[in-house]
Amino acid sequence: MIEHSHLRIIQALDEQGTLTGAAGQLCLSQSALSHQIRHLEQRLGAPLWRRRGRRLQLTAAGELLLRAARQVLPVLTQAERMLKVCAEGRLGVLRVGVECYPCYRWLTRVVGDFLRDLPDVDIDIVQDFPFSGMRGLCDQHIDVLITPDPEDRSGIHYESLAAYRLVVLLAPDHPLAGVDKLQPAQLSKETLLSFPVPLERLDIVARFLAPAGCPLGERKTIASLEIMLQMVSLRRGVCVLPEWLADEAIAELGLVKKATGIDKQLLLAMRDEDREIGYMRRFVETGRNLAQRYFRTSRPL
């Protein structure tokens, strides 16, 4: 059977042209290389080279083996390289589930930095789940889940990426823009523009309106952040965003923000058995570093 070492020998003989040169390339003594060549020729039943003065010339059998070496060795070299990066956690496909609509600008930067650092890893972004993001993680449809809403599940590990606050955004000429502190009863009378998430996941309802006994007024769901902000600027409603994202809207559209007193954590969930995979750790580190810079509050309330 032809082995990897045999292909390397015939390639070295062709490249160097002398037994001494081939032995040096292969880090072997000349006698050891001669012995390996004789053993190979005996196994193949045909001579592989003949002398032409001080140079070596491959026989027809040697040329045939050389053609095989030129085809096979690059494939084996690539396979060895890929196996090495796989063992080091630098190869794979990372399927990222997202349950945080406002996080896409941040996630775009995370993906860019991550792929530049680990070019052998692919990323798939999954936003629409048949059931829930956590169900997708447990059923192995995704590998990590970006969410602000943790669930206590056995076998699931959470990494905290950054803390942030939720604020209400208003048009600068909105009647509530001048109030010192926004009250739940005031917000209850407004049209709430929100991303299309289940009502029970709206913190502004569960943690701001409901504790004060105030019902949610009209709600309109909008998937596009840009359209949502334009509608706020035109006084078609108000919206609730993480403060770091609200600050960008304030700079671009001159909107006004009001505190809600709601603090949140952006979390990355993964299965326990995947915690030590190299590219998973790198994704966590990249996400955390960017989140802690990107989510920093820049404008006071």
Residue, then its C-alpha position, 0 to 999 in steps of 0.5 A: m500500500i502506498e503511504h504518505s511518506h512514499l509520496r513525500i519521498i518521490q516528490a523530494l527526489d523530483e524537486q531535489g534531483t539528487l539523493t543527498g538533496a532529497a535526504g536533506q529535504l526529508c531530514l533523513s540520512q542518505s542511507a536511511l532514504s536509500h533503504q526506504i526507496r529500496h523497500l518501496e521499490q520491492r513492494l511496488g515491484a518496479p524501479l522508481w529512479r535511475r542515475r544519470g551522472r550525479r542526477l536522478q531520473l524518475t522511471a515511468a513508475g516513478e513518474l506515475l507515483l509523482r503524478a499521484a503525489r502532486q494530486v494527493l499531497p496538497v489535499l492531505t496538507q489542507a486536511e491536516r491544516m483544517l484538522k489542526v484549526c478544528a482541534e484548536g477551535r478555529l473551524g466550524v459553523l456557528r449558528v447564532g439565534v437572535e431574540c433581540y431586535p435592537c441588537y442587530r447593529w451591534l451584532t453586525r460589528v461582532v460578526g465582522d470582527f469575529l470573521r476577520d479573526l477566524p476566517d475558517v469559521d462560518i456564521d449563520i444568523v437565525q431570527d425566526f424560530p418555529f417555537s422559541g429561541m431557547r427551544g431551538l438551542c435545546d434542540q440543536h437547531i442553533d449553537v448560541l442564543i442572544t437574548p435579554d430574557p434568560e430561562d432557567r434550563s438544565g444544561i444551558h449556560y449563560e454569558s453576560l455580555a453587557a448591562y443596559r437600560l431601557v428608555v422611552l423615545l419621544a419626538p422633541d415636540h411631543p407633549l411629554a417631552g418636557v416632563d421631568k419624570l415619565q409616569p406609567a399613566q402618561l405612557s398608557k395613553e400613548t401608541l406604543l411602537s414595538f418590534p414584533v415580539p410576544l406581548e409577554r416579553l415587553d418589559i415596558v408592560a411587565r415592569f413599568l405599566a403593569p406594576a402601576g396598574c396601567p393597561l397598555g394602550e394601542r400597540k403597533t408592531i414594526a420590524s424596521l428600526e429605521i421606520m419605527l424611529q421615523m414614526v416616533s419623530l413624526r409623533r405617530g407613537v413612542c418606542v422603547l429602546p436600549e439607551w445606547l441605541a436611543d442615543e444614536a437616534i437622538a444624535e440623528l433625529g433629535l429625539v428625546k429620551k425618558a427613563t423607565g428604571i428598567d435595567k437589563q442584561l444582554l446574554l449569550a446562551m449556549r449548551d454546557e457541552d459547547r462552552e470550551i469550543g475555541y470559536m465559541r469562546r472567541f465569539v463570547e469575547t468579541g461580543r462582550n468587548l464590543a457590547q461593553r463599548y457600544f452599549r455605553t451611555s453617552r447622553p444623560l437623562 
